[in-house]
């Protein structure tokens, strides 16, 4: 599927609606995280004084340590899913890397995976991680062995089946502890960037000529170094990103117009099957736009929690004020949810615990393989 934009054809994944790029990038889109979060830190300090707790947001989802803010296993939350929700989450298995010879470890892991119905290709990613770090598409035994080699002993590797669907969305959901109904506060579509070959130009030349990718060669060149000088066949779409992560080069577009009562009701029904879950973003694969609007034929890849973001803020057409406003709203909401759960008897964790988990995640991340 292609559309015309500035006299160029833009390829999008099958099942996704046409992509209207607008601005190639916003001026703040790839700022360092700490710079974007300065207003959030200021607000956090003010709300901490008001609520007499520095870590109150970390009990927004009280069944998850630190509400999943940092250094918490992804599978720890997914393991709590029950009933229909359990079937909607893409099947996964968590492997703890051991001191066993890596070749033998790979063979034993394959046997375990095949018994559970896994087949190549599948996805490997860190069980503790964020912002798309270490996500790999594993096509064979060799790539699985290479992936495992990168991890330190004791680290968890989440192995997950590929979705039946290509389109993906990030849906941010909030439900107050005293309410029976939640709401979707943000939704964005995740586009995988492609360049299309002309039979004459190398991959590097195609990327440099692309309106958006040409501004982001630092995100793509290392990842595709072995193909950089390869001529891409005429009319062949070449995918630049596998992981649907903005920081790795995916394109996010605001999809608030697609939020429907049917989708909201279906997510309410599903997420009521996750005990004490009140705040987070679902990364969802779906068949097509009509199915998404009805809340049908969806597969959940991940459920990101306290540190997740409303993805529409990374739409290149979202203004700076709107992006900051959304971030501030999210963290006010975290404090409000924490306050309600404290009344119910949940106690905020210590700052020491938070720092310990932050340090753990930071230490692990340096070992993860290059994201696909």
Secondary structure, DSSP 8 states (H G I E B T S, - for coil): -EEEETTEEEE--TTS------SSS-TTTTS-HHHHTHHHHHHHHHHHHHHT-SSGGGGTTTTSGGGG-SS--HHHHHTT--HHHHHHB--EEEEE--SS-HHHHHHHHHHHHHHTT--SSEEEEESS--TTTT-EEE-SHHHHHHHHHHS-TT-EEEEEE--S---EEEEEEE--TT-S--EEEEEEEEE--EEE--SSSBHHHHHHHSTTGGG-HHHHTTTTGGGTT-B--TT-EEES-SS--GGGT-EEEE-GGG--HHHHHHHHHHHTTSTT--EEEEEEEES-HHHHHHT-SEEEEEEE-TT---GGGGSTTS-HHHHHHHHHHHHHHHHHHHHHHHHTT-----HHHHHHHHHHHHHHHTTS----
